[in-house]
């Protein structure tokens, strides 16, 4: 069976971390990369937590990128702190280094490049 290619965009919510883990376990899915949008999260811990989850799941070849879009209506701090909590979970902090790559280009450019190069 041919794998379905997926480029994920998530916003650092608990549901997005669970969706990431689920996508990584589905045999007929190939995750091409993840772009994080700073809507209802603090972006740096969200990027860090996502990379740590990917490492933990054994898929450190899946690149991650931070979108640099300007979000006009940010969620309140109370709703954005999930990324801080997830990033500090002990299971995600057993390794000293994160091996999942953080792409140097903008999230938008990364999306365009991945989608254009997908078969």
N, C-alpha and C positions, 0 to 999 in steps of 0.2 A: 504494500500500500504506500502510495506517495504521501510524504509528510505535508501537512498544511503549514504554510509559513505564516508566522505571526510577529508583528512589530507592536509591542505593547506601549501604551501611554498611560501612566498612572499618576495619581496626585498625592501619594503618601498616606493614604488612609489604611486602616487595618484590613479592610476588604481587599485592597490592592496588594498587600503583602501576601494574603492568603491566595489571591488569584495568581500571583507570580509563582508560588509554590505549586499550585495546581497545574498551571501550564507546563512547568518543568517536569511533571510526572506523567503527562499524557504522551503515550508512545507515538501517536500520529501527528504530534505538533512539534514544529521546530521554531523555537523562539529566536528571532533574529536580533533582538535588542530591546531595550527598555528606555523610554524617555520619561523623565519625571517633570511634571508641571507643578509649579509652586502655588497651588490654589488653596488647598486646605491642609497644608503642612508647612513645617519649617524645612526648607529645601535641603540644606546640608545634612542634617540627620536622616532625612528621607533617602537621599542618595546613598549615604553610608549604610543604612539599614538594608536597602535593596541589594547593594553589592555584597554585604555580609550574608544575606539569605541565599543569594546565588552561589556564593562560595560554599556555604553549608550544604546546599543541595548537590554540589559536585558539578556545577555547570559554569565554571569560571571563565569560559570562553565567550559567554554572552555579554556583550558590551552594554554599558549604562551611560546615559547622558542626561544632563540637566538642561531643561528648557529654560531659555532666557526671556520668555514672553512676559510681558508686563500684565500682571493680574490686577484688575481694577477693583473687584469686590472680594477681598480676602476674607476667609472665615475668621471668626473670633479666635483669640489665643487658646481658649479652652478646647476648641475643636481641632486646633492645629498641633497640639502637643503630643498626639499619638506617635508621630515620627520620633520624637525624643524618647518616649517610653520604649518603643520597639528597638531603637538603636542601642539601648542600654540593657537589653535582655542578656543574661549571662551566657546563654547558649550561643549567641551571636558574637560574643567577645572572648571566645576561647583561643582564637588565633591572634597573633600579634600583627599580622599584615593581611591586607585585603588584596586578593589576586585578580578579582573581576575587574576588567579594564574600565576606566572612566574616560570616555571619548573626549578629545580636546575641542571638537567643533560644537557649535550650538546644536541644541536639540532639533531645531527646524532643519538645519543643514544635514544632520545625521539622518533624520527621517527621509529626506529627499534622496540621499545617497543610498540608503538601504533599500528603499522602494524601487529606485531605478535599477539597482544591481540584482534584485531578486529575479530568479528564473520564472 
